[in-house]
Amino acid sequence: MSVEEQPVPPGDDRPAEGADGHQPDTEPPGEADHPQPAWAARRDLESHTPRTMGLGNGTRIDGGVHGGVNHGIGGGTFYGDVLVGKTEIVYQFGSSSALHASGEIARSALDELSACFVPAHDGFEALTDRLREEHVLVLSGPYFTGRRTAALMLLHRVGADPVRAIGRDTTPGQLTAGLGGGTAHGGPTGHVLCDLITEPGRPLREADLLAARKELGEDAYLVITVGPTALLEDVPVVAWEAPPAGEVLAAHLGALVDEDGVAGLLSLPAVAAFLQRSHQPREAAEFARLLAKYAAGEADAAQLGDFSLVALENQVQEWFEDDGSVLRLRDKAFLVALAAFDQGPYALTAELSDRLYAFLQETESGTNRVTVPVFGTHIGKRLQLARARRFEAEEPTEWGPVQQVKAEFLDERAPLVLLREMWTGHPSARPALVRWLRRLAEDGRPFVRTRAASTVAVLAHTDLPSAMALVIEPWASSRLYRHRVVAVSALTLAHRLGTPNVPRILDAWCESETPPLRWVAIRAHGLIGPERPSETLAALRAAARHQAGQSGRARQAGQPDHDAEISEQLAQSAELLLLSPAGDDVLAGLLRTLHDDRPATDLALDGFISACRRTEQDERRGLPSVLAWYTRAAAERTPSADGIATLWRTALESLGHTREALDVLRLWVLAADHDPSTEWALAALLPALVTTPSQRQRLSHLLRTMPGEDGADPPPVANRLLAVLPPA
């Protein structure tokens, strides 16, 4: 075994899994499992949700990525047709077989390339002179940046005719075979070898180039292109980068339409949208051909708008269908991990991608004994392959923001397209992916758990039945809280993406006989409920009544009440709804059924008291959120001001809620002692809480007898607030 590889023992350090990847609900030794409060879970969801599905902003993924027309592109570098409307369009982004085929390249093809060639180097002429002098040149750069075209143009500029392509299966030691110069035309001969394959123990060495140079003589030239991961020893290379897509597009249009037509086409909104993306030269060239068809009336505006997404889908399929010549299995695992952790810390993405790589290896090899390289490709080269970039930014943590090196796809649509393609186009990878997601759900880092949920949300939008059966339902029915919390997040984000039937699933689970399913449904309703408050409150009231019935039967039978935790989840979901943008509607809905029955009363009061504990920006001594809400409502004279006062009075008079309500009111008084704005707001609210002598007596007793912080004397603000109470 290589010193750079480490074995992954069967089962890792976790419990054994079934053949389908299902992991039993066995808690790892020494690892406590407690329910994360709904408010904290929502905060994690807001902080770590991917950019494509922001929580709380009504995000929907429409069009070609999710919803609308999904173009089923079948095959490598685009094999097959894309049907857009009623017109059949064939986009040819560059065939792998054409790229690596051997044989003579027609002079007419070189002339055609020359007419629209855009050099990425300002010193391309100097590069030509260097080839003319040295006869051998190696171009190194990312794939699909125009290296092959540049190599051919270098040979064209030095007057090589004919130009022969050397087969890619040629090894570095076989470079001299078939080289030579002197033709019937009397001109020099050109040779091009694209994407030379190098392997450990068989790199491209300086000696190989010297031997090739000797074989070429003075009347032949050789240009070799290599990728970013090629193994080279003492080989001078020319770094090649892609020319700007806009320049490539303009050059190709100039060869297809007249000058006036070029200007008109380049001013189209679809062109501006295309150039905002990081497209490759081959994609820009094909887009130019589509624009020429549009100018001739053979394509429409919808096809122009769809082209960018089709190109992205094609790239993703190329990645997965690559035979390993460009992307190894480990690279593909990294792509999937980057899709899950887009804009996340690079080190974390790389770490967890290796776990997925191990699971994929097990699927491919059929053995549990797999190896993961400890050291591998440099971050820059790895991100080049993924069409991604690195950057530094702050990452929110429970201890505050920290600076991190992060990675993201250049095209923000890539994660969604990539996950969809893996789930639906490569079902053999599902067992490994499901195992990986279940491990992520148990990770101690909130970012990782949230991204596991967002990944499953994309899978659910793509194929809801499979995602529910393989991932979400096992999580939701788990006895472990950590699994259930991730299930809640997955269902919430799936709904944000526009996945149908999520509310229906939650409504059904609210009255399930399986307590974990009810737990998940109640939690999720608190997150998706703001857009359907009436229906959500009805579902929560139904769950509250179901739970009350279960508890009553358990008491009658003398059995322990295993559903007691449901009451807490109901209160936390009501709290989230009250403090959401739909708070006014939620408050009105709770008031309408406040006295219908005991479960409805408890739901309203428990949720209200929980909401009263929250402060603006979660500051320890900040302005209470409900108090701020009351102040705004009173100033605007909306019904919510009276509603808040009504719930306060009801909570203070309810035998089951008086003590907790007084505790919260005491916290508000202590906050007012530190913040004048809180004092003014509380002074405006207190008179509205007094409509009977008993209510005044209760508040007066609190303000006269409450201790200060750490058992100190009553705070001075208590006497000032006592003065605002109506007279006895």
N, C-alpha and C positions, 0 to 999 in steps of 0.2 A: 504494500500500500504506500502511496506517495506520502511524504512528510507533510504535504499540503492538503491532505484529506483526512477527515475524521469519520469514524463509523457512527451511524445513528442506530442505537440498539433498538430491537423490536419493542414497540410500545412506548419508547422514549421513557419519560418519568411519569407517565400518566396511566390511568386505568386502560385495560384492554378494550378494543373496539370490535364491533361486529363486522361482518363481511360488507355491510352496506355503509360502513363508516360511522355507525351510531355509537355514541359513547355513553355508557351507563351513568346514571346520576350518582356517582360515587364521589364524595368530596375528598380532594387531595389532603393528605395528612397535614395537620397544622395550619390549614387554610380555612379561616372562618368565612361563613356565608351569611351575610346580613342583607336585608332589603335596603337598597339605596333610596333615600327619600325622593319623592317624585319631583320636587323642586330642584334638587341637585342633579337628578337625571336629565331634566329638561335643560338645565344650564350646560351640561356636558354635550347634549345634542346640539344646542345652539353654537357652542364653541368649536365643535369638531366636525360638523356636517360638511360634506364636500361643497365646493362652489357651485355645482350644477343643481343642487337641491336644497337651497337655503331654507331653514325652518322659519315659519312665521311670515314669509313674504309672498305667499300665494304662488310659489314657483310651480310651473307645469312644464314638462318636457314634451313639446309638441313637434310635429314635423317628422323628419326622417329618422331622428335618433330614437324617439319614443313617440308612438302615435303616428298618424299620417301614413305616408307611403314609405315603407322600408324596402330598399332596393336589395333584392337577393342577388348578390354578386357571387357567382360560383367560380372559384378557382384562383390560382396563383396570382400572376401579375395582371390579372383580368382575363379570364377565359369565360366567354359567355356574353350575353347581351343584357343591357339594362333597359327595362321597359318603363318609359316615362310617358304617361298618357297613352296615346295610341301610336306613338312613333318609336320605332326601334332604333336605338342609338348604340353604337359600339365604341367604347372608349378604350383605346390601346395605350396603356401607360408605360409600355416597355416590357417586352417579353424576356423572361429569364433565359429561355432557349436561344433567343436572338442575341442576347448579351454575351453568352458563353459559347456560341457556335464557332466552329473553326472553318477556315476557308478564305477565299479571296473576297474582298469587299469591293463592290462595283464603284467605278470612278464616279458615276452619276450620283450615287448615294452620298459620296464624299462632297461633291459639288453642292448638293442640296443642303447638307449639313452646314457647309461653309457660308451659305447665303443667310443663315439665321443664327450663326454661332455668336454667343456672348461670352467673351473671356472673363473669368472671375479675377484674373490677375491684371493689374495695370501694366506689368512688365511681361506680357505674353510674348512679345517679340523677342525680348531678352531670353525667355525660356526657349523659344524656337532656336535662337543662336546657340544656346547651350546644348540642345539636342544635336544640332548640326556639328558641333565641335566634339561632343563626347560620344555620340551615337547611341548611348543607352541612358534612359531616364526612367525613374520610378516616381509615379504620382501616388500620394497617400492621402486618404480623406474618407469621410463618411460615405456610406452607400447612397446611391442615387443623388449625387451632387453634380453629375455631369462629368465625372472623371473619364469615362469611356469616350464621350464626345471630345473632350479636351485632348485625349491621347490621339484620336484620329485626326484632329485638326493640327496638332503638332506635326504629325507625319505628312499631312497635306501641305503644310506651309514649307516644309523642307523639300517638297517636290517628289515625295515617294510615290511611285506608281509601278507596279501594283502595291496594294496594302493587304497583307494577309493576317487573319486572326488566328492565333495559336490556341489550341484547345485548353480549357481551364484545368483539365486533369494532368497537364504537364507539371512535373515537379521541378523545384529549383535546380536539381542536378541534371535535368533533361533540357534545360534552356537552349543548349547549343544545337540540338537536333532540328534540322530543317532551316536553320538560319543561313543566311548568305545573301549575296547581292548580285548585281549584274543581271539585266533582263534583256529581252529582245528589243525593248524600247530604248535601251541605252541609259535609262534613268535608274536612280536608286530604288531599292526595295524597302518597303516598310513592314514591320511586324508589330502587332499589338497583342498583349496578353492581359486580359481583364480579370481582376480579382484572383490573382495567383493564390493557390491554396498552400498554406504553410502549416506545419504541425510541430508539436514538441519533438525535438530530435531531427527535424527536417526544416530548419528556417531558411530564409533567403539570405545568403552570405555574400560578402564582397567578392569572394573568389568566384561565385557563380556569375556575377556581372562581368568580371574580368574575362572569364572564359567566353561569355557571350560576345563581349566586345571584340575579342580576337577573331571569333568565327564570323562576325559581321563584315569585317574588313572595312574598306573606305567607301563602299557603295551600298550600304544597308543601314537601317536604323531599327531600334527596338524601344517601345514604350510599354512599361508594365504598370498596371494599377493594382493597388493593394488597399484593403480595408483597414479600419482603425485598430483591429485586433491582430493584424498580421505579425508574425514573428520575424524580426530582422536582426542581422548581426553586421554591424559596421557598414550599413548600406545608406548612402546619402539619398534622401528623399525630398521631393517637393511637396509641401503641404497644399492640398487643393480644397477649396471651399466652393460652395454653390454660388453662382452669380445670383443677383437679386431676381426674384420671380417676376417683378414688373418689367425688367429689362428683357428677360427671356420671352415674356408674353408679347411685348412690343416688337421684338425682332422677328418672332414667328408670324405675327400678324402682318408685318411688312412684306413677308414673302408670300402671303396668301391673298391680301386685299390691297386696294390702292391707298395712297397716302391719306386722302380725305377720309376714307373708310376707317383707317386705323384710329384716327383721332376721335371719330364718333363712337367707335366700339369701346375705346378705353375710357370714355366718359360715362359708360353705363353703370348704374348702381350695382348690378351683379358683379361687375369687374372690381369695383371698389371693395365689395364684400369679400371677393375671392382673394384679393391682395392683402386683406387684413389678416388672413391666415398664413401660417408658415408652410407654404406649398413648395414642393420640389420642382426642379427644372422640367422633369418629364411631365409633371402634372400641368405646369404652365404651358408647355408645348401642346398638350392635348386640349387644354382649354382654348388655346388660340384656334385650333382646328374647329372646335365647337362654335366659337364666335364667328368664324368665317361662314359656317353653315347657317348661323342665325342671320348674318348679313344677307345671305342668299335666299332667305325664307325657308330654309330646310330644318330649322330648329326654332323653338319658342323660348320666351323669357323664363318659363318654369324650368326648362331643362338647364338653362344657365344657372338659375338659383340652386338647383339640386346638385350641380356638378361637384362642388367642394365637398359635400358630404359623401358622395359616391367615391371620390378619390380617397377620402379617409377610410371608408369601409373597405376599399380595395387594399389599402396599406395594412389594415388589421388582418385581413385574410392572408396576405402575403406572409406576415409574421408567423401566423400559426401553421401555415402550410409549408413553410421553409423546411427543407430536408436536413437542416443542420449545417449547411454550407455557410450560412450567414449567422443564423441564430441557433445556439444550442438550447437544450432543454432548460438549462439554468437561466439563460437569457429570457426565455418565454415565461418562466416562473416570475422573473423580475418584472416583466411587462404586466402580468396580472396583479402583482403586489403593488406596482406603481398605480395601476388603475384603482385599486382599493384605497391607497394612501396618498393619492394625488395631492400635492401641496403640503405633504407631511414631511417630517424629518427624514433625510436620505438614509441615515444609518439604521433607523428603525425599519424603513422599507426594505433595505437590503437584508437585514437580519431575518425578517419574517418571510421574505421571498425564498430564503434558503430552506425554511421549514416546508413551504409549499413544494419546492424542488425535491425535497426528500420524499414527500408523499407521491409526487408524480413519478419519481424513480421507482417506487414500490409498485405503482400501477403498471409501469412499462416492463419491469423486470420480473414481477411476480414474487419478489423476495423482500423480506423485511430488513435485509442487510444492505444498507445503502451508504454512500459516501457523499459528503458535502465538502467541496474545496474550502479551505480556511482562507486562502488568499486568491484573489481573482482579478478581474478586469478593473482598470482604473475608473473612477467615478465619471470622468469626462467622456471616456470612450463608451462606457455603458449607457450614458444618457444620450450620446449621439445615436446609438443604435435604436433607442426608444423614441427618437425625435422629441426629446425632453430637454429641460434646462435645470441648472442648479441656481439657487439664490439663497440669500440669508434674510431671515425675518423672525419676528417674535412668535413663540408658540405659547398659547395660554395653558397654564397648569394650575393645580389646586394651590400652589404656593405663590402664584403670580407669573407674569410672562417671563420667558427665558429666550435667549437668542439661539437659533438653530440653523444649521445648513439644511435646506429643503430641496425638494425636487418636484417638478411638475411637467406634464405634457405641454408642448407648445400649443396644441389645439385642445381647448377645454372640453370638446366633445369626445375626445379619444377614450377616456375611461368608460363612458357609457357604451360606446360602440364596441370596445374591446370585451367588456364583461358580457354583453349580449352575444357576441360572436362565440366566445368560449362556451357559454352555457348551452346555446342552441346548435352551434355548428360542430362542437367537439364533445359530444355526450360521454365519451370514454373518459374524459378528464373529470367528470362530475364527482365520482367517489373521493378523489384526492382533494378537490376543491371543497367538498362538504366537510371532510375531516379538518381541513385547514381552517375553515370558518368556525367550526366548533371550538377549535383551540383558541382562536382569536377571541371568542366570546368569553373565555375564561381568563384572559389576560388582565393583569392588574392595572393596566394603563387605560384611562377613560377614552383617550384618542383611539386606541386600538379597538376597543369594544364598539365605539360609535361607528368606526369605519367597517367593522364586520357587519353591523346592522345596515349601513348604507349600501354595501355590496349586495347583501341579500335583497334589499329593496329593489335594486336594478334587476336582479334575477326574477323577483316576483312580478315585476312589471312585464318582463319578457315571457315568463311561463309561470303563472301563478300556481296552478295545481302542483307542479313539481317542486317549486320553492316551498310551498306550504307543507307538502308531505315529507320532504327530505330535510328541511331546516327549521322552518318557523314553528310548525306544530310540535316537533320534539322539544324545542326550546320552551314554547309556551306551556307545555304540560309537564315540564321538569319540576322536581321538588326544589331545585336550586334557584335561589332568587336571581343570581347573576345571569342565568340563562333567560329567565323571564324578562328581565329588564332589557336585554338585547332584543328579544322578540317584540317587546313594546316599541322600541326604536325602529326596528325593521318595518313593522306594520305602519307606523306613523310616516316614515319616509316613503314607503311604497305608495301610500295615499297621496303624499305631496307630489309624487311623480305622475299621478293621475291613474294609478292602478285601480281598476273597477272592483267593486264589491267588498272593499275593506270595511266600510261601516256596517255592511250586512253581516260580515263575519263577527265583528265585535258585538253587535246587537245580540246575535245568537249565543255567543260565549257568555254574555252577561248573566244569562239564566242557566248556564251549564251546571251539571251535577259535579263537574270536575273543578275543585277550588282553584288550582293554578290557572285554568283557562279564564275563570271569572276575574281573577287577579289581573291578568294581562289585559283583558278587555276593558276593565275599569280604568286601569292606568292609561291605556291608549286613548280612551275617550277623552281623558283630560287634555290630551295633546291635539287631537284632530277636531275636538268638539266646538271650538270657536266658530267654525264655518257652518255649523248646523246645531246651534245651541238648544233649540226646542227638542229635536230628536235625541240629542245627547243626554239632556236632563231626563227625558222619559226613560232612556235606557238605564241611566244610573239609578233612578227611582225604582225601576223594576228589579235591578240588582240588589238594591237596599232591602226591598220587600222579600226577595228570595232569601237573602242572608238572614233576615229577621225570622223568617219561617224555619230555616235550618237551625238557627240557634235555639228557637223555642222547642223544637222537637228534641234537640240534644239535651236540653235541660230537663224536659219531661222524662226522658229515658235515663237520666242520671249519667249521661256520657259527657266527656269533655267537648267543649265547643271549638272545633278546629277551624271554624270560619271567622273567628273573632278578628283576625288580621284584615278581613275584607272591609270592615267598618273603617279602619284607618285609611285604606286605599280609596274608599269612597270620599272621605273627607279631603284627602290630598288632591284627588281629581277635581272636586268641586272648587278647591282653592285655586288650582291652575286656571279653571274656567273663569272664576271671578276676577282674576288678575290679568286676564287676556284682553285683547282688543274688543272682544264681544262681552266684556264685563257687564255693561248696562243691560243687555238682553238676558244674560244669565241671572243677574240679580232679580230682574222682573219675573223670570220663570220660577226662581226659587220662592219668591214671595207669593206667587199665585197658588202654590200648593203647600205653603208653609204649614197649614193646619189640617191638611188632608188626613194624615195618619202619622204615627210615630216615626216610621222610617223616613218619610218625607221631611219631617221636622228635624230629625237628627242629621240628615244629609245636608240640609240648608245651614243649620247652626254649626255643625262640626266643620264644614267647609269654610264658613264665614270666619270662625274663630282662628282657624289655621291661616287664612289669608291675612288676618289682622296682625299676625306675627311677622309678616314680611316687611322689609324696609326698602326704600328706593336704593337701587344699586347694591342691595344686600349689605349696606353699611351697618356696623354694629349699633351705632347710635343715630342712624339716619332717620329721615322722616318716614313714618309708617305709610306703606303704599295705600292702604284703605283710607287712612286719614287724608292723604293727598287727594285721593279720588273724591272724598266727601267735600273737600275745600273747592275743588273745581266744579263739582255738581252744584254746590250751593251758590257759587258765583254765577253759574249759568242758569240757575233755577230749573234744573232738570229733575225728573222724578227720582233719580238715583240717590239724591241727598236724603229724601224722606225714607227711601228703602234701606239705606245704611243705618239710619237711626232706628228704624223699626226692627231690624235684625239685632242691633245692639240691645235694645230694650227686651226683646224676646229672649236673647241669650242670658241676660242678667237675671231674668225672672224664671228661667227654666231650671228645675231642680238638678237636672243632669249636666247643666252647663254653667251654672252660676260661678262656681269656684274657678273654672278655667277662664271664663270671661273676665272676672276680676283680676286674675293674674296677668292677662294681656293688657288690661287697662292700667295696671300698675306699671308695666313696662313702658307704656306710652307716657305716663307721668314722668318716669325717670329719663326718658328720651327728651321730654320737654325741658327738663332741668339743664340740658346741655345745648339745646337748639331753640332759639327764639321763634323760628318759623313753625316748629312743632308745637310750641306753647300757644301761639296765636291760633293755629288750626284746632287744637284740642279745646281751647277756650270757646271757639265757635260751635264745636260739637256738643259739649257737655249739657248746655241748656236743652238741647233737643232730646236728651235722654231722660229728662225729668217731666213726666206727665202725671205722676201720682206722688203722694207723700212718702210711700214706701220706697219708691225709686230714688227720691231725693235723699232719704235717710241712708240708703245703701251707698250712694256715691259720697255723701258727706262723711260717713264712717271710714270709707277707704281713704279719702284725702286727709283726714285728721289722724289716722293711726298707721298709715303705711310707713315702713322703715325706708331709709335711704339705701344706697348701695353698700354692700358688705355690712349690713346691720346698723348703719349710721342713723342719725336722727332724720325725721322726715325732711325731704328736700324743700327748700324755700318756695319752689314753684307750686307745691301742693296748696299752700295757703292762698296763693294768688288765684289758683283755679277754683278753690273753694268759694271765693268771692263771686264767681260768675254763675254759680248755681242759683236758680230761682229761689226766692224766699220761701220759708216753710209755710 
